[in-house]
């Protein structure tokens, strides 16, 4: 089931890649559960804000794929504004999120700097 959903996400996002709306890396990252998990883990190692933005990016990308699937199946009558809203949201989140999971590496924890900062606070 997971493989089938990943394939559907890839096929539906590739429609946007072919149209020039999204980069190919989005379809690649969002189509595999392991790559989504790896992107979230790498983002977590880089801080809570990056992690949160990455999770939102993954959710919005998945929503876009399912919306496209509904369009192709003829289940959605007027998807235009929602599609544009989701694509724009992905583009806003792109600089703050981990969007390419292939080759991404975990960051070393900065625990020492965090503890030092806490000691200096009154």
C-alpha positions in Angstrom: 0.0 0.0 0.0 2.8 2.4 0.9 4.5 1.7 -2.4 1.3 2.3 -4.3 0.7 5.7 -2.6 4.3 6.7 -3.2 3.9 5.9 -6.9 0.7 7.9 -7.1 2.4 10.9 -5.4 5.3 10.7 -7.8 3.0 10.5 -10.9 0.8 13.4 -9.8 3.7 15.7 -8.8 5.5 14.9 -12.1 2.6 16.6 -13.8 3.7 19.8 -12.0 7.3 19.1 -12.8 6.6 18.8 -16.5 4.6 22.0 -16.4 7.6 23.8 -14.7 5.8 24.5 -11.5 7.9 22.3 -9.2 11.5 21.0 -9.3 12.1 17.3 -9.9 13.6 16.9 -6.5 10.1 17.5 -4.9 8.6 14.6 -6.7 11.6 12.4 -5.7 11.6 13.4 -2.0 7.8 13.3 -1.5 7.2 10.0 -3.3 9.1 7.7 -0.9 8.3 7.3 2.8 12.0 6.7 3.7 13.1 9.9 2.0 10.3 11.9 3.8 11.4 10.4 7.1 15.1 11.1 6.4 14.3 14.7 5.4 12.4 15.2 8.7 15.3 13.7 10.7 17.9 15.9 9.0 15.7 18.9 9.6 15.3 18.0 13.3 19.1 17.8 13.6 19.3 21.4 12.3 16.8 22.8 14.8 13.1 23.0 15.6 12.2 25.7 13.1 13.7 23.9 10.2 12.0 20.6 11.3 8.6 22.4 11.6 9.0 24.0 8.1 10.1 20.6 6.6 7.1 18.8 8.1 4.8 21.5 6.7 6.5 21.3 3.3 6.0 17.5 3.2 2.4 17.9 4.2 1.6 20.6 1.6 3.4 18.6 -1.1 1.3 15.5 -0.2 -1.9 17.5 -0.2 -1.0 18.9 -3.7 -0.5 15.3 -5.0 -3.8 14.2 -3.6 -5.5 17.2 -5.0 -4.0 16.5 -8.4 -5.2 12.9 -8.2 -8.8 14.2 -7.4 -8.6 16.4 -10.5 -7.4 13.6 -12.8 -10.2 11.4 -11.5 -12.8 14.1 -12.0 -13.7 14.4 -8.3 -12.9 18.1 -7.9 -14.8 20.8 -9.8 -12.8 24.0 -9.3 -9.3 23.2 -8.0 -7.5 26.2 -9.5 -7.2 28.5 -6.5 -6.3 25.6 -4.2 -3.6 24.3 -6.5 -2.0 27.8 -6.8 -2.2 28.3 -3.0 -0.5 24.9 -2.3 2.2 25.5 -4.9 2.9 29.0 -3.6 3.0 27.7 0.0 5.6 25.1 -1.1 7.7 27.8 -2.8 7.5 30.0 0.4 8.6 27.0 2.6 11.4 25.8 0.3 14.2 28.1 1.6 13.4 27.2 5.3 12.9 23.4 4.8 14.9 20.4 3.9 13.5 19.6 0.4 16.1 17.3 -1.0 16.6 14.1 1.0 19.1 12.3 -1.2 22.6 13.1 0.1 21.4 15.1 3.1 23.5 14.7 6.2 22.7 15.0 9.8 24.1 18.1 11.6 26.2 17.7 14.7 24.3 18.7 17.8 25.2 22.1 19.3 24.4 21.1 22.9 27.5 22.8 24.3 26.6 26.2 22.9 23.0 25.8 24.2 24.2 25.0 27.7 26.6 27.8 27.7 23.9 30.2 26.6 21.6 29.1 29.4 24.3 29.6 32.1 24.9 33.2 30.9 21.2 34.1 31.2 20.1 35.9 34.4 
